[in-house]
């Protein structure tokens, strides 16, 4: 077995016991990337030589980063966060040659933890939309079926992890960008509580929803990385919640039949394993308008000068225009609604309750579709409408995690989402670990078939 097929925690154990060198792990990761990247296109702006120098230094000096928790593990950073000295494009032609001089704080944290970064992971332009394609780096494909989307906006990270090209990867999440691609690619994506991960100051005090977070192949991998991000304990003991509350569709969302089947099956399996399972619907009335308003505000605050630049994709310009059109009354109402929804969430979940929902409302969709326009026969008019199973659980501010749970009829991964009380992030990881013990970890994609695929034979993405 290649070291690239091991989980991050397994790799870390071998590295710590000096049964695997950092260079051996890096070489295995590079070999895997060279076999799969011509098809999946998950990793961009790579610097293998710099990574090799760091891995060699770690092997040569056992005292270098001796107690660092990620020592020797292979990582890459999402192309939305700045990395000093390394091209960071945000997936936009406006920043095709952008090389930051200062790194995002998370980059420094991950480096200090001893990781070996190989470059960047692909993302949609400015992170807009849960389908990873852009005019700078092109389309990222799903490792399980390269004719399907890898999700987004952390789609490059999810696909690279599924392939084994990385040990761990960071991502970010506003409306589901850590969770949707995790579901699509059969890995684990964790959105921490809002404000839990140290980062850059918000450009507007009213913007509190977006966060960075960890991705990995197992819950234990994600827990290891999360502990680094928050400078906390690495210990996570698998333990079910007091109650598991379940809703398949939030009462009103269209959900693909395969996804409905998987969520119901998971609820039965966990109940059979002794979990206390109850049907319930979270108190999220008004959440969609609140999310859309604050999301649009974020785009207007960050990208107002690009509102009429036709080099920027239409959905981004749509968000900017919507944000610029907001008046004080609409903004004040959205902020008040966010506070109300957080209070209602706190009252809905007991301190040891967890909510089970679908991660994504659909299985991975064809790469040629920019976004999902119909679910269960219901037409969707906005590019984020099919992501509400995630975005609704962003607004209350608590942690949510997607873990592999089942398969569509076509053999594509389907994840389930677990959401917990605010600021009980490590407890939610314990619940997720207990669920993973029942459901099993996600398997490896058919990499041999993937590597043998001719990229020229595959359908094109929305802008290729």
Secondary structure as GFF3:
##gff-version 3
##sequence-region A 1 464
A	DSSP	three_ten_helix	3	5	.	.	.	ID=ss1
A	DSSP	alpha_helix	8	16	.	.	.	ID=ss2
A	DSSP	alpha_helix	22	40	.	.	.	ID=ss3
A	DSSP	beta_strand	43	44	.	.	.	ID=ss4
A	DSSP	alpha_helix	48	60	.	.	.	ID=ss5
A	DSSP	beta_strand	74	78	.	.	.	ID=ss6
A	DSSP	three_ten_helix	93	95	.	.	.	ID=ss7
A	DSSP	alpha_helix	105	112	.	.	.	ID=ss8
A	DSSP	beta_strand	116	121	.	.	.	ID=ss9
A	DSSP	three_ten_helix	125	127	.	.	.	ID=ss10
A	DSSP	beta_strand	133	134	.	.	.	ID=ss11
A	DSSP	beta_strand	138	139	.	.	.	ID=ss12
A	DSSP	beta_strand	141	142	.	.	.	ID=ss13
A	DSSP	beta_strand	145	149	.	.	.	ID=ss14
A	DSSP	alpha_helix	155	163	.	.	.	ID=ss15
A	DSSP	beta_strand	169	173	.	.	.	ID=ss16
A	DSSP	alpha_helix	179	185	.	.	.	ID=ss17
A	DSSP	beta_strand	188	191	.	.	.	ID=ss18
A	DSSP	beta_strand	211	216	.	.	.	ID=ss19
A	DSSP	alpha_helix	219	230	.	.	.	ID=ss20
A	DSSP	beta_strand	243	246	.	.	.	ID=ss21
A	DSSP	alpha_helix	257	272	.	.	.	ID=ss22
A	DSSP	beta_strand	277	279	.	.	.	ID=ss23
A	DSSP	alpha_helix	287	303	.	.	.	ID=ss24
A	DSSP	three_ten_helix	304	306	.	.	.	ID=ss25
A	DSSP	alpha_helix	314	324	.	.	.	ID=ss26
A	DSSP	alpha_helix	328	348	.	.	.	ID=ss27
A	DSSP	beta_strand	353	358	.	.	.	ID=ss28
A	DSSP	beta_strand	374	375	.	.	.	ID=ss29
A	DSSP	beta_strand	378	379	.	.	.	ID=ss30
A	DSSP	three_ten_helix	385	387	.	.	.	ID=ss31
A	DSSP	alpha_helix	388	395	.	.	.	ID=ss32
A	DSSP	beta_strand	400	407	.	.	.	ID=ss33
A	DSSP	beta_strand	413	420	.	.	.	ID=ss34
A	DSSP	alpha_helix	425	439	.	.	.	ID=ss35
A	DSSP	alpha_helix	447	451	.	.	.	ID=ss36
A	DSSP	three_ten_helix	455	457	.	.	.	ID=ss37
###
